[in-house]
Amino acid sequence: MVLSTVGGFQSPITVTETPKVEQQNVVKEISKKEVENIMSTEQYVRQYFADIPIMIQVAKCESRFRQLDKDGSVHRGEINNKDVGVMQINEFYHLDTATDENYNIYTLEGNTAYARKLYEKQGTQPWSSSKACWGKYENQNLAFNAK
C-alpha cells in the first residue's frame, strides 16, 4: 500500500490489486467514501487537530465525529440544518467565504481545513453555542487524553 501526505498526515491513496494472470501493483484512485471507510472520521479529526486538541472536543460535541450520515449525505445540524459536516460549519455565515477561498465544507478535508482557518482567526468563538459540552476541556492539556 502506498501512502501520501493529506492534511498534514499520511493516509492511504492507492490500493494493490491482484490480476488473475500475474500479481502486480495497480494504482487506483479511491473515492472519499472509501477513504472514510479506511480511516474513520474520528481518526481523521484526531490526527488533523492533534496540535489543537480543543477542536477534537468541538467536533465530538458538534457532530459526534460525523461528516456523512448513513445514507451518504453530508451531516447537518439537528438544531440548525445550515450547520454542515464534522465541524458544523454554518452555510449562511461561511459558505461564500469558504467557496471563494477554495474550501469545500461538504468534504471532510475542506470542512476541517476551514474550521482550522476559523480557529486561527477567532479561536473557539464560532462554536460557542456548544461550549457547554466542550468548554470544560478548554483550559486543559488534551494532547494525551483527547477521547
C-alpha positions, 0 to 999 in steps of 0.5 A: 500500500502506498501512502501520501501526505493529506492534511498534514498526515499520511493516509492511504491513496492507492490500493494493490490489486491482484490480476488473475494472470500475474500479481502486480501493483495497480494504482487506483484512485479511491473515492472519499467514501472509501477513504472514510471507510479506511480511516474513520472520521474520528481518526481523521479529526484526531490526527488533523487537530492533534496540535489543537486538541480543543477542536477534537472536543468541538467536533465530538460535541458538534457532530459526534465525529460525523461528516456523512450520515448513513445514507451518504449525505453530508451531516447537518445540524439537528438544531440548525440544518445550515450547520454542515459536516464534522465541524458544523460549519454554518452555510449562511455565515461561511459558505461564500467565504469558504467557496471563494477561498477554495474550501469545500465544507461538504468534504471532510478535508475542506470542512476541517481545513476551514474550521482550522482557518476559523480557529486561527482567526477567532479561536473557539468563538464560532462554536460557542453555542456548544461550549457547554459540552466542550468548554470544560476541556478548554483550559486543559492539556488534551494532547494525551487524553483527547477521547 
